[in-house]
Amino acid sequence: MTEIAAIEINAFLTTSIAFLVFLIGAELTRKSAVLRDFNIPEPVSGGLVTALMTMVIYVLWGRAVEFDLTARDYFLVMFFTGIGLNAQLSDLARGGKPLVILLLLTVLIILAQNGIGLVIAQFFDLPSEFSVILGSGALIGGHGTVIAWGPRVGEATGLAGVEELGIAVATLGLVAAALIGGPVAKFLINRHDLTPRQPEAELAVGVPYEDQASETITHISLMRTILWMHVAMVLGVSALEGFQAIGLDLPVFVPCLL
């Protein structure tokens, strides 16, 4: 039986589709009270639609859809660089006791995830190095950490498909966190009648759904922001070379974020 060729999407079209997927997710979340109230991220909303469409193509016509992810790493570094530019030490200072508690809980979760990852690796007769890919590397570190470390774990173990496995775990963790974390957070907020301590403060991440006045974005401000992001990325890549020279190996997005 002749194998049906996959539908290959080139890098330019993949990037264009990615923008479209995000905008579809933003529109769905904006119009759906359920998605909005449960804090489902726009990429998850649009990504689920895309996943369903590719599944339908595979089921009905038996053809997989393969996206060229050449531009992915660039946008990944840009994303984390943007997070770094938006971070402020004053926010950490205001965190106080809740921030310390959250940090301790995060460390415990990392240890638990790696422990469970080690058990899963042994259950499927995989090398112990897979425990990080199945644990905190994918679930706490996310796609960026998996993309950075997956190939190296593959080299150390001599096994193929490590990066793909890690991306699948990271995607599953992201979707599960969005679909479970949002409803749980909403339940706790309503149950304990929680309100923000600084309701007048601007959002640190994202934008409000309500039609509120915000700073106008112009072509000059956009280009200036992109320029500073690239300056930070250049400095981050240069710093990475310095870290590697002293034996400290980090994913490229980490020094760019810092």
Disulfide bonds with the S-S distance in Angstrom:
none
